[in-house]
Amino acid sequence: MVYVLDKDGNPLMPTKRYGKVRHLLKEGKAVVIRRDPFTIRLTYNSERHTRPVSLGVDAGSKHIGLSATTEKNELFSAQVDLRQDINKLLKARRDARRFRRSCKTRYRKPRFLNRVHSRQKGWLAPSVQAKWDTHVKVIKDVCSFLPVTDITIEMAPFDTQKLKADINGLERPEGADYQHGELEGFDNIKAYVKWRDGYKCAVCGAEHVPLQVHHKKQRKDGGTDMPANLITVCADCHKAYHAGILNSKKANLMKPDTKIRTMRDASFMGIMRWAVWDRLKTLDIPLHMTYGYRTAETRKRYDLPKDHRIDARCISSHPDAEPADEWFYYKKVRCHNRQIHRAKILKGGIKKRNQAEHEVKGFRLFDKVICNSTECFIFGRRSTGYMDVRTLDGTKINTGISYKKLKFVNPANHLLIERRCVSSHD
């Protein structure tokens, strides 16, 4: 599929007349705007004939499904993988700053009266903000090369109290039950956890000693402050566990329980849905909201497999449209790496740089290249000119290939795109 823009940059209907496109490019009547998805812009005045195009968006905290359809055909299909490493990176930055402040250095001491962001209207946590920005970015991107006439987005709210009740086999809350949660009567979660564990260490059973609350699954790894993820321990057991000297039987009591289900994704959708909705209103395109049960009913009615892209096609109101021959896999990667030096100091007080040069032998991080007839991306580079190239799903093509054997395709971008063929089950 070739996507077409008119002379002024307004989207027209895409085409599969590849011969016609080739002649336009050869005669100078069109120029290439982007490679993935392949888009051209006409250089002459043309009539604007378009048809209604519906864009379905399957929003989520880990993946986004996109599908643009007409009544008969699917014009665009994509899946976007969102970043899941922001919490871990924020913790690493916080630890580095704490370490610097504890040394006799020129760095400022912590100040707790300048947190202006949290007082701003519409402020979102960095992990939520990044995913919100990606949702808006990819939707606007599709509208830039397709004449989208309406957008339908699935962003149903989640009732975490009911979800917890179903997981624990309890009766679902109704009415005033929401005001009488498990933390009622306690000052905070720590007080509740200590009361729940009988004010004694859950590992060694020690009583009348200073008690601490331990996260079974750390926050940087996706853990939360839910009571199910917390356990009361004494200071000695807590210190021994993190030092790695606690015996295995006791250590297992402090390790994450694989049966615990977190409400992180559900909470994210509840926070994000109205923020995205308000932002998309600025596009001046009719906007509709749907719910997950409707998408599931449509998918079952047409006997379609479960997939984010296919769910998006169901959301677009044309589930019976002929599927596209190809789809696009997007992956969001970090934009910056601000850590200049590694934390470990080498012999002689030398700090090794944590960053390579911005450009090495004409290549940058996340440039799309061709290696051994395969399109891939540069995920690592050395000053000697040897690159680590991989596909977006993590498959390693070559971990140390010379830049002389690579062919440049596209410059670096922080929303990587990979073209994929539709499999038989799609």
N, C-alpha and C positions, 0 to 999 in steps of 0.2 A: 504494500500500500504506500502510495506517495501522497503526502499532504501538501496542499497548495494554498498559497497566499496571493492576494491580488497586489497590484502595484503599490497600494497604500499600506500593505501589511495586514489587511483584514482576511480572516480565514474563509476559504471556499471549500467546496466538497472535495474530498480526496479522490484519487483516480488509480486505476490499475492499468491504464494505457501506457505501459513503460516505453513503447516505441515513440509515442507522441512526446513524452517527457524528454527522451533522449534527443529528439530533434529540436525541441525548444531550448535545451541547454546548449546544443551545438551551434544554433543560430543566434545565440545571445538574447533570446526572448525570455529567458528565465535564469535565475541564479540560485545556487544551493545555499540555504540558510543554515541548516543543521543536518547532521548525518543520522542521528538516532533520536527520535523517529525521523526518517528522511523527509525533509521539507524543502520546497522550492518557493521562490517568489517571482511572480511574473513581472516583466519590465515594461509591459505595454498595457494600455487601458483595456479592460475586459468587462463583460457583463457579469453581474453578480446574481447567479442562480444557486440557491441553496435549498435544502430540505430540513425539516425538523430533526434535530439530533438530541437524543436524551443521554445524559451522563449519569451513570450509577456509581455511587461511592460506598464501599463497604469499609467504614471507618473502624479503627482498632488501635490498641496500644502497642502492638508488635508488628502488625501488617496492615496494609491498605490495599483494597481491591478496587480497580478502576475498569469501567467498561462504557464505551460510547457507542450507541446503537441507533439505527433507523428502524423502521418497521420490518425491514427484510434482512438487513446486514449489520454485522458488528464491525465498526470502523476502527476501533482501538481497544486494546485489552492490555492491562498491566497489573503487576503486583509490586508493592513498595515495602521493603523491609526497613523498619525504623531503628534508631539507635537505642541500645539497651545498656550502654556502658557509662552513662553520664554520672550516676550515683557513685560508681567506683572511682571515676576520675575526680569528682568533687572531694571525696574522702582523701585521696592521695594529695590533692592540693592543700587541704586543711591540715593534714599531718605534716607536710613540708613547711607550712607557715608556722605551725606550733614549734617545730624543731628550730627554725631560724630565730624565733623570739626567745627561746630558752638559752641561746648562745650569746656571747658578748659580741654582738655585731651591730651594725648601723640600722638594722631593720626596726621599724616602729613597733611599739607594743600594741596589743589588741585594744580596739576601741569599740564600744558597744552602743554608742549613741549616734552612729552614722549609717544605720541600716535603713536608708531611705526607700529602697526598692519595695520592701515589704509594706510600706505605708502608702504606696502608690495605688490608685484605683486600677483594677484589672491586672494586678501583679500575679504572675504564676510562677511556680517553682521551676528551676532550670530544666529538669527532666521533662516536665509537662510542656513548658514553653517550646522546647526543641521539637517535640512531636507535633504540637499544634502548628508551628511554623511549617513543618514538612507537609502536613495535610493541606494547608492553604496553598503552598507553593506548587504541589503537583496538580491540584485542581485548576489553578490559574494557568499552569503550563499547558494542560490539555485544551483549555479554552482559547489559548493563543494560536493553535493550529487547526482547530475544528470549530465550525459554526454551531456551538452548543446553544440550544434554545431553552433547555430546562435541566436542572440538577436535582437529583434525588439522593439523599444521604441517609444511611442507616446509623443512627446514634441513639439507641434506646437507653434509658436510665436503668441502673441496677440497684435493687434494694438489698444492701449488704446485710441488714438484720435478718431478712428472710433467707438469704443464702447461707448465713451461719446456722440458722435454725435447721435448715434442710441437711446441712453437712453433719450436724451433731445429733440429728434425729429428734429434735425438739418441736414443740408446737409453734406454728408461725405466729409472729406478733401481730396484733390488731389494735387499732385505736391508741389508747393510752399506754399500751405495752411498750411502745417505742420510748417512753419517758422513764421506763424502769428497766434499764439494761443491767448487765452483770457488774458494772462498776458503780452502781448506785450506792451511795453512803460512804464511798472512799474518796480520799483527797486526790489520788492519782493512780496510775496503773501499778506503780511499784508497791504501793500500800496494799492493793488488791492481791497482787501476786504473792506477797509475803503472807498475807492472811490465808490465801488458798493453800499454800504449802505448809501451814501450821507454824509459822515463825521459826522454822528450823531448816538446816541445809538439806536439800533434796538429794544430795550425793552421799554425804557421810553421816547425816542425821544430827549434826552438832546443834545444840541449843544455847541460848543466852550468850551468843557471840555476835560480833558485827556481821550483818548479812548484806549481801549484794544481789543484784538482779542481773542475770546473764542472758544474752541473746543467743539462742541456739543457732540461728542462722543470722549472720552479720548483715547489717543494713546495706553494706556495699555489695553484697551478693544477692540482694533482693529480699532480705528479711525485713520484718516490720515490727512495730511495737504491740502487736496483738498478744493478749495474755497466753495464747497457745504457743507462742514462740519464746516465751520468757520462763525462766526457772530461778528459784531462790537458791543461792549457794553461799557458803562462807568464804571469807577472804582467802584462806589458805587453798581451798579447792579451786577457786577462781584463778588464782595466780599460777597454781600448778598446771591447770589445764592449758592456759595460754603459753606456758613455758614448755609444754609437751612432755611433762614428767609424771602426769597423772596416769594411774594404771588403766588399762583398756576398758575394764568392766565399768569403772566409775566414769570414764571419759565418754562412753557411749550414752550415758544419761544426759550429757550436756551437748551432744551433737544434734544436728537438725533432724526432725522427724519428717520422713518423706511423705507421710500421709497428710501433713498440714497443708491446707490450701490457703493461699494468701488472697486478699481482696485488693491487691495493688492495681490490677488491670480494671476491675470494676470501679474503683475509686477514680482512676484516671478518666474513664469515659464519662463519669458523672461531672467531673470538673471541666473537661474539655469541650463537651458537646455544644454548650451555649456560646463558648468563646469562638469556636469555629463557625457556628451559625451566624453570629453577629458580623464576623469578618467577611463571610461570603456574600452577605447582603450588599456589599459595596460593588459587586460585579454587575448589578442591574440585570441579572438573569433570574427567572422564576425559580424559587428554591422550595423543595419539598422534603419532608422528613418521614421516614418509615421505620418499622420495628422488625426485630429479628424473627419473630414468629411468622410474620407475613412472608419474609424471604424464605424461611424454611418450608412453608406451605407451597410456595411457587416452585421451589426446587424439587420437591417431591412430586408435584403434579406433572412436571415435565420430565421426571426421571433423570435429573442431572446430578453429577457427582459433586461432592462437597469440595469447594475450592474458593479462595477469596475472589478470584477473577470471575468465576461463574456466579457467585453470589452477587457480585456487582452487576452482572448482566441481568439477573433476576430483578435487582433493584431498579434497573433502568427502564422497566415496564415493557421490555421486549425480550423475554427469555427465549422465545422461539426464533430469534434472529439467527441467521447463518453465522457461525463463529468465524472469527478472523483466522487467516492462515498462520499468523505469527503473533507473539505477544512480547511484552517488554518487562524485563526484571530490573527494578530500581533498588539501589541500596544506598542509604544515607550513611556517610562517613564523617568523621570529625573535621572541622574546618581548620583548627589550629592545634599546635602542640607547643605550649608556652614554656615547658620545662627546658631550660637551656642546658643544665648540667645534670649528670647522674648523681644520685644521692651518695653513692659509695665513693670515698676519696682514695685515690691511688697512692702508691708510694711516692714520697716527696711532696705530699700535699697537693697533688695535681687532681683537678676535677675533670673527668672525661665529659666531653660534650654529648648531650642526649639528642642533638639534632644534626642531621646531615645538611649539607649545603642545599639551598632552595632549588638550585638547578645543577644537575650533575651530567656533564657531557651532552647537554641539550635536552635532558629528560627531567621531569618533575614527578613528585609523588602523585599517584592515581592517574597518570597519563594512560590513555588507551593505546596499546601497541599490538602488533602482530608478531607472535613468536611461534615458530614451527607450524605456520599456517593456521594458527589459532589466535583469535582475538582475546586479549587478556589485559590486565591492569598492573601497573607497577606498584607493589605494596612495600617495597624496600629498595634502597639504593646505597651504594658504597662510593666513596670518593675515587676508587680505582676504576669505576665505570661498570661494575658488575651489578646486575639488578635481580631482585626477587619478584617474579611475575606470577600472578595467579588469576583465576577466574573469580567471579563474584561469590560463588558458593564455597570458596575456600580451597578449591582444587589447585595444587601447586603444579605449575607448568615447568618452571625451572627456578631454583633458589639462588643460582649464581651464574647468570648468563651475561655475556659481554653486550654492551650497548650497540656494538657494531652488527650484531645479529638480530636487532630489533628494528621493526618498521613503525614509525610514528603514525597514528591514526587520528586521535582526538586529543586536545589539551585537557589538563586536569580539571575535574569538577568535583564538587562535594556531594553530588547526587549522581552516582554512577549508574549507567544504563547498559544493559546487555540484551541483545536481540535473541529471541528463542523461538523455535518452531513449535507448533501445537502438536502434542502427542495424540495417539489414536483414541485414548479414553476421553480426551477433551472434546 
